[in-house]
């Protein structure tokens, strides 16, 4: 997974670890209120490099114009917010493509399965019709 959660408030950790479908409305409200303040997503290359400094720093809360670089001011190799957004967009696009391919494969396989079952049913019906005709010939008129 290319992203992990940085959690600065320990009370949020159980909410993050628990499956989202198991939460109450209150938990959703707490997560919604605290996202970006008490926890935020960190690209996994930050954690792989051991760069806890970038993960420990909360995300910027100001909205800057598109031409302003929101990365580290000290010239370090930390990713900029723009780069993280670009990565997220690329990940989303790639996942949507994979989803469409999976849907197409599923539909193709489902159609093939349906055609196969239809051929089996046709064969059964033909066999039944043949048996009926044989029995009709054997019946006294």
C-alpha positions in Angstrom: 0.0 0.0 0.0 1.6 3.3 -1.0 0.2 5.3 2.0 0.2 4.8 5.7 -1.4 6.8 8.5 0.6 9.0 10.8 -1.3 9.3 14.1 -0.4 12.0 16.5 -3.3 11.5 18.9 -3.3 8.0 20.5 -7.0 8.1 21.0 -7.5 8.0 17.2 -5.4 4.8 16.8 -8.2 2.3 17.7 -10.5 4.1 15.3 -8.0 3.7 12.4 -7.2 0.1 13.2 -10.9 -1.0 13.4 -12.6 -1.8 10.0 -14.6 1.3 8.9 -17.8 -0.8 8.5 -17.7 -1.6 12.3 -17.8 2.1 13.4 -20.7 4.0 14.9 -21.7 7.4 13.6 -19.9 9.1 16.5 -16.7 7.4 15.4 -17.1 8.7 11.8 -17.7 12.2 13.2 -14.6 12.0 15.3 -12.5 10.8 12.3 -14.0 13.5 10.1 -13.2 16.2 12.7 -9.7 15.1 13.3 -8.4 14.2 9.8 -5.5 16.4 9.0 -5.0 17.4 12.6 -4.7 14.3 14.7 -3.9 11.9 11.8 -3.0 12.2 8.2 -1.8 10.1 5.3 1.9 9.8 4.6 3.3 8.4 1.4 5.1 5.1 2.1 8.4 6.3 0.7 8.6 8.6 3.6 8.3 5.7 6.1 10.6 3.4 4.0 13.3 6.0 4.0 13.0 6.2 7.8 12.0 9.8 7.4 10.0 10.3 10.6 10.6 14.0 10.5 8.3 14.4 7.5 5.7 12.0 8.9 5.7 13.7 12.3 5.0 17.1 10.8 1.3 17.7 10.3 0.2 18.5 6.7 -0.1 22.2 5.8 -3.5 23.6 6.6 -3.4 26.6 4.3 -4.6 26.4 0.7 -2.0 27.8 -1.5 -2.3 28.9 -5.2 -1.2 26.2 -7.7 2.1 27.9 -8.5 3.3 27.9 -4.9 5.5 25.0 -3.9 4.3 23.6 -0.6 7.3 21.3 -0.1 10.1 21.7 2.5 11.6 25.1 2.6 15.0 23.8 3.6 15.6 22.2 0.1 15.4 18.6 1.5 14.1 15.8 -0.6 10.7 15.7 1.1 7.8 15.4 -1.3 5.7 18.4 -1.9 2.0 18.5 -1.3 1.7 19.0 -5.1 3.7 15.8 -5.7 1.7 13.9 -3.2 -1.5 15.0 -4.9 -0.1 14.1 -8.2 0.8 10.6 -6.8 -2.7 10.2 -5.5 -4.2 11.2 -8.8 -1.9 8.7 -10.7 -2.8 6.0 -8.2 -6.5 6.7 -8.6 -6.2 6.7 -12.4 -4.3 3.4 -12.3 -6.8 1.8 -9.9 -9.8 3.0 -12.0 -8.1 1.4 -15.1 -7.6 -1.8 -13.2 -11.2 -1.7 -12.0 -12.5 -1.3 -15.6 -10.2 -4.1 -16.8 -11.5 -6.4 -14.0 -15.1 -5.5 -14.8 -14.5 -6.3 -18.5 -12.9 -9.7 -17.6 -15.8 -10.4 -15.2 -18.4 -9.6 -17.8 -16.6 -11.6 -20.5 -16.3 -14.6 -18.1 -19.9 -14.3 -17.0 -21.1 -14.2 -20.6 -19.0 -17.2 -21.5 -20.4 -19.1 -18.4 -24.0 -18.2 -19.4 -23.4 -19.4 -23.0 -22.0 -22.6 -21.7 -24.9 -23.2 -19.4 -27.3 -22.3 -22.2 -25.7 -25.0 -24.5 -26.0 -27.6 -21.7 -29.7 -26.7 -21.2 -30.3 -26.8 -25.0 -28.8 -30.3 -25.0 -31.0 -31.4 -22.1 -34.1 -30.0 -23.8 -33.2 -31.8 -27.1 -32.7 -35.1 -25.2 -36.0 -34.6 -23.4 -37.8 -33.9 -26.7 -36.2 -37.0 -28.3 -37.4 -39.1 -25.3 -40.9 -37.7 -25.6 -41.1 -38.5 -29.3 -39.9 -42.1 -28.6 -42.5 -42.6 -25.9 -45.2 -41.2 -28.2 -44.3 -43.7 -30.9 -44.4 -46.5 -28.4 -47.9 -45.6 -27.1 -50.8 -47.4 -28.6 -52.9 -45.2 -30.8 
